[in-house]
Amino acid sequence: MLKITIKELPMEKKEWDKVAAEQGLFTTIGLAEGEILNFMEGKGEVALTDIVHHLNWVPWSTIIMGIGALIREGLIAYKGQNQYVLLTNKK
């Protein structure tokens, strides 16, 4: 199996596509998780729509799966507010 070391996040679209294409679905979701956590760092509550717009090169379905994985891992929490889903880092 090919081993890839990621030196810097966030990655540009071209780099993300290359790494994601070389790996399986699980690793692609893991890359999305890292991008999501990097974006959320130090922001407090973040709207789901802000994450999707910021990571516009990542397929939205991958972002949703990444967020679900982060919630299950206990790294972020969510709450619904009107029509928005707000996410926050758990600490």
C-alpha positions as CSV (number, residue, x, y, z in Angstrom):
1,M,0.0,0.0,0.0
2,L,1.2,3.5,-0.9
3,K,2.2,5.6,2.1
4,I,1.7,9.4,1.7
5,T,3.0,11.9,4.2
6,I,1.1,15.2,4.3
7,K,3.4,18.0,5.2
8,E,1.0,21.0,5.4
9,L,-2.7,21.7,5.7
10,P,-4.8,23.1,4.3
11,M,-3.9,21.7,1.0
12,E,-4.8,23.3,-2.3
13,K,-7.4,21.7,-4.5
14,K,-4.8,20.1,-6.8
15,E,-2.9,18.5,-4.0
16,W,-6.1,17.3,-2.2
17,D,-7.4,15.7,-5.4
18,K,-4.1,13.9,-6.0
19,V,-3.9,12.4,-2.5
20,A,-7.6,11.6,-2.4
21,A,-7.5,9.8,-5.7
22,E,-4.5,7.6,-4.6
23,Q,-6.2,6.4,-1.4
24,G,-9.5,4.6,-0.6
25,L,-12.7,6.1,0.8
26,F,-11.6,5.9,4.4
27,T,-8.5,7.9,3.9
28,T,-10.4,10.5,1.8
29,I,-12.8,11.0,4.7
30,G,-9.8,11.3,7.0
31,L,-8.3,14.0,4.8
32,A,-11.6,15.8,5.0
33,E,-11.7,15.5,8.8
34,G,-8.3,17.2,9.0
35,E,-9.4,20.0,6.7
36,I,-12.6,20.5,8.8
37,L,-10.7,20.6,12.1
38,N,-8.1,22.9,10.6
39,F,-10.8,25.3,9.4
40,M,-12.7,25.2,12.8
41,E,-9.6,25.7,14.9
42,G,-10.1,28.7,17.2
43,K,-13.4,29.8,15.7
44,G,-15.9,28.6,18.4
45,E,-19.2,27.8,16.7
46,V,-19.1,27.4,12.9
47,A,-22.0,27.0,10.6
48,L,-22.0,23.9,8.4
49,T,-22.6,26.1,5.3
50,D,-19.4,28.0,6.1
51,I,-17.4,24.8,6.1
52,V,-18.9,23.6,2.8
53,H,-18.2,27.0,1.2
54,H,-14.6,27.2,2.6
55,L,-13.7,23.7,1.5
56,N,-15.4,24.1,-1.9
57,W,-12.9,21.6,-3.6
58,V,-14.0,18.8,-1.3
59,P,-17.2,17.0,-2.4
60,W,-20.0,18.0,0.0
61,S,-20.9,14.4,0.7
62,T,-17.3,13.8,1.9
63,I,-17.5,16.8,4.1
64,I,-20.8,15.5,5.7
65,M,-19.2,12.1,6.2
66,G,-16.1,13.7,7.7
67,I,-18.3,15.8,10.1
68,G,-20.2,12.7,11.1
69,A,-17.0,10.8,11.9
70,L,-15.7,13.8,13.9
71,I,-18.9,13.8,15.9
72,R,-18.7,10.1,16.6
73,E,-15.1,10.4,17.6
74,G,-16.2,13.2,20.1
75,L,-13.9,15.8,18.6
76,I,-16.8,18.2,17.6
77,A,-20.4,18.7,18.7
78,Y,-23.4,19.9,16.8
79,K,-26.6,21.7,17.5
80,G,-29.5,22.8,15.3
81,Q,-30.4,26.5,15.4
82,N,-33.3,27.5,13.1
83,Q,-32.3,26.3,9.7
84,Y,-28.5,26.2,10.5
85,V,-26.4,23.4,11.9
86,L,-23.7,24.8,14.1
87,L,-20.5,22.9,14.9
88,T,-18.1,23.5,17.8
89,N,-14.8,22.0,18.9
90,K,-15.2,19.8,22.0
91,K,-12.6,20.6,24.7
